[in-house]
Amino acid sequence: MVKVMAVNAGSSSLKFQLFEMPQESVITSGIIERIGFEDANFKIEVGEETKKSTSAIKDHSKAVDLLLNALVEYKIVNSLAEIDAVGHRVVHGGECFGDSVKVTDEVINKVEELCELAPLHNPANLVGYRAFQAALPSVEHVFIFDTSFHQTISEEKYIYPLPISFYKELQVRKYGAHGTSHKYVSNEVIKELGNPEQSKIIVCHLGNGASISAVKDGVCIDTSMGFTPLAGVMMGTRSGDVDPSIMPYLCKKLNKTPDEVLDIYNKESGMLGVSQISSDSRDVEEAYYEGDERAILTSKIYAHSVSTYIGSYVMELGGIDAIAFTAGVGENAAYLRSLIIDNIAEALQVSLDEEKNNVRMKGNRIISLPESKVKVMIIPTNEEVMIARDTLRILEL
């Protein structure tokens, strides 16, 4: 038995779970938010109790010190020497990393080079790693990349129809995102199907950010996000796919720079932009049932966006065994699941059990009717346990 810390560091946050492996039992979990502020929040699970505190946390190093001290103070571990390894989520691995990897100086240098492809994420991921490495210098660390699960996509699907020099010289291509989630969920679906050697699965990771993936026999063959997480389906505040020519048109009409319009695409579009209500699907859902026209339109556009990708991926897969919904919207927005499945019901002969669809409960579950030709599932994602699994596998613990 080994103890593995799974870390997900953001620009001002640090999510963590400590696992007993290989049992995958959670020893503790929590989050530190508002790092860099005077009123940073720290939350950690201690048995059945949640310990919370607010204090000034200057940087990620201080956050890690606070976390590690709490582990000993609350007797979650007797000493830090009990921690055998640390796995870190890294958003962008480019083409360099097709799998998780043990951290070395060479790996760090390559991740630093990739910061220009993920300027908001990779630097924060590296800051989190360095803070843990300084606090636990004798422990081995592993990087788990959000892009690596999508590195199995073939070149005709990841190379854009632009001058080929853009790809060869500037690294412009489809990379995808949410790979750790897609890998975990597709693995869980395969288990639910009875571990067949062959399977055709579509994973709908629908949160404030959203992406769809096509997974054949456990291998990703396509995904909706592209060079950046802006591409693909409609999201909370992101537009998803739109005609590229809209950009220069809006620049001229609004007298804005490309960066300013891109900011609108990323932060003022999607559910928020169409509904003018909220980027939160719960708020849109409430207005939808109240008959608000914009909320109804928003929901229909969202469902169309997702169902269109499902349809195209069924063609790529050559059929479909299961569709899995995951992440905040996918797991909780029953009305959107219904709208999405309604759009593909006739073509795929898929039918929901509306009673099961509308019941909220924990765990993996099938929400389609027994006669449905395609199984529809809700699979709560667990990126942290995927981080722990890969850490264990890479280090051969």
TACORNOR-V262229 format. One record per pair of residues at least 24 apart in sequence whose ideal C-beta (glycine too) atoms are under 7 Angstrom apart, sorted by sequence separation. I is the first residue (numbers start at 0). GAP is how many residues later the second one is. D is the distance in whole Angstrom. If there is no record, write none. Layout:
<<I,GAP,D> <I,GAP,D>>
//
This chain:
<<2,24,7> <11,24,6> <34,24,7> <41,24,6> <180,24,5> <273,24,4> <333,24,5> <348,24,4> <349,24,4> <351,24,6> <31,25,7> <34,25,6> <91,25,5> <149,25,7> <209,25,5> <347,25,7> <43,26,6> <91,26,4> <102,26,7> <149,26,3> <208,26,6> <238,26,5> <347,26,5> <349,26,6> <90,27,5> <177,27,5> <207,27,6> <237,27,7> <270,27,5> <273,27,6> <34,28,5> <45,28,5> <146,28,5> <189,28,6> <207,28,4> <237,28,6> <319,28,6> <331,28,7> <91,29,7> <146,29,6> <149,29,5> <185,29,4> <208,29,7> <236,29,7> <45,30,7> <90,30,4> <91,30,5> <146,30,7> <148,30,3> <236,30,5> <238,30,4> <31,31,5> <90,31,6> <145,31,5> <147,31,6> <181,31,4> <236,31,6> <237,31,6> <238,31,6> <270,31,7> <89,32,6> <110,32,7> <145,32,6> <146,32,6> <185,32,7> <236,32,6> <237,32,5> <145,33,5> <148,33,6> <177,33,5> <236,33,5> <302,33,6> <306,33,5> <310,33,6> <31,34,7> <90,34,6> <144,34,7> <145,34,6> <148,34,4> <176,34,6> <235,34,5> <301,34,6> <305,34,5> <309,34,6> <313,34,7> <31,35,7> <89,35,5> <175,35,7> <229,35,6> <234,35,5> <235,35,5> <236,35,5> <340,35,6> <88,36,7> <106,36,6> <143,36,6> <229,36,6> <233,36,5> <235,36,7> <298,36,7> <302,36,4> <306,36,4> <310,36,7> <87,37,6> <298,37,6> <302,37,5> <306,37,5> <101,38,6> <102,38,4> <181,38,7> <102,39,6> <299,39,7> <303,39,7> <87,40,6> <101,40,6> <102,40,6> <298,40,6> <302,40,6> <87,41,5> <100,41,7> <99,42,6> <100,42,6> <236,42,5> <99,43,6> <235,43,4> <99,44,5> <99,45,7> <13,46,6> <85,46,5> <175,47,4> <287,47,6> <330,47,6> <27,48,5> <96,48,5> <99,48,7> <176,48,5> <280,48,5> <284,48,6> <13,49,5> <26,49,6> <98,49,6> <175,49,5> <330,49,6> <85,50,7> <97,50,6> <284,50,6> <8,51,6> <15,51,6> <96,51,5> <322,51,6> <92,52,3> <173,52,5> <174,52,6> <176,52,5> <280,52,5> <321,52,7> <82,53,6> <85,53,6> <87,53,6> <89,53,5> <93,53,7> <97,53,4> <173,53,6> <320,53,7> <321,53,4> <322,53,5> <323,53,5> <324,53,5> <325,53,5> <84,54,6> <87,54,7> <89,54,7> <92,54,5> <116,54,7> <172,54,7> <319,54,5> <320,54,7> <325,54,7> <326,54,6> <83,55,7> <84,55,5> <85,55,5> <86,55,5> <87,55,6> <88,55,6> <89,55,5> <90,55,5> <91,55,6> <92,55,5> <171,55,6> <280,55,7> <321,55,6> <323,55,5> <325,55,4> <79,56,6> <82,56,6> <87,56,7> <84,57,7> <86,57,6> <88,57,7> <156,65,5> <239,65,6> <59,67,5> <63,67,4> <67,67,6> <151,67,5> <152,67,6> <233,67,6> <59,68,6> <62,68,7> <63,68,6> <151,68,5> <152,68,6> <233,68,5> <151,69,7> <152,69,6> <60,70,4> <64,70,6> <149,70,5> <152,70,7> <59,71,4> <63,71,5> <148,71,5> <207,71,6> <233,71,4> <232,72,4> <60,73,7> <149,73,5> <232,73,5> <232,76,6> <93,77,7> <4,78,6> <2,79,5> <6,79,6> <2,80,5> <3,80,6> <6,80,7> <2,81,5> <3,81,5> <4,81,5> <5,81,5> <6,81,5> <7,81,4> <1,82,4> <6,82,7> <1,83,7> <3,83,6> <91,83,7> <223,85,5> <88,91,6> <221,91,6> <211,94,7> <221,94,6> <220,95,6> <211,97,4> <211,98,7> <213,99,4> <211,101,7> <215,101,6> <203,102,6> <213,102,5> <213,103,5> <201,108,6> <10,109,6> <201,111,5> <10,113,4> <9,114,5> <13,114,6> <8,115,5> <8,116,5> <199,117,4> <8,118,6> <199,118,7> <201,118,6> <8,119,3> <199,119,5> <203,119,7> <205,119,7> <199,120,5> <200,120,6> <203,120,7> <206,120,4> <207,120,7> <6,121,6> <199,121,5> <200,121,5> <201,121,5> <202,121,5> <203,121,5> <204,121,5> <205,121,5> <206,121,4> <198,122,5> <203,122,7> <204,122,5> <206,122,6> <200,123,7> <202,123,7> <205,123,4> <205,124,4> <6,125,6> <204,125,7> <203,126,5> <192,128,6> <192,129,6> <188,133,5> <188,135,5> <184,139,5> <184,141,5> <180,145,6> <180,146,7> <191,172,6> <187,176,6> <204,176,7> <191,185,6> <188,188,6> <188,190,6> <187,191,5> <184,194,5> <184,196,6> <183,197,6> <183,198,6> <183,199,6> <180,200,4> <183,201,7> <180,202,5> <183,202,4> <179,203,5> <182,203,6> <179,206,5> <179,207,7> <143,243,5> <143,246,5> <141,248,6> <141,249,4> <141,252,5> <141,253,6> <139,255,6> <99,290,4> <101,292,6> <100,293,7> <101,293,7> <88,294,7> <99,294,5> <88,298,6> <86,300,4> <86,301,6> <86,303,6> <86,304,3> <84,306,5> <84,310,6> <84,312,6> <83,313,6> <23,361,6> <23,364,7> <18,366,7> <16,367,4> <20,367,6> <18,369,4> <21,370,6> <20,371,5> <7,375,7> <7,376,7> <5,378,4> <5,381,4> <5,382,5> <3,384,5> <3,387,5> <3,388,6> <1,395,5>>
//
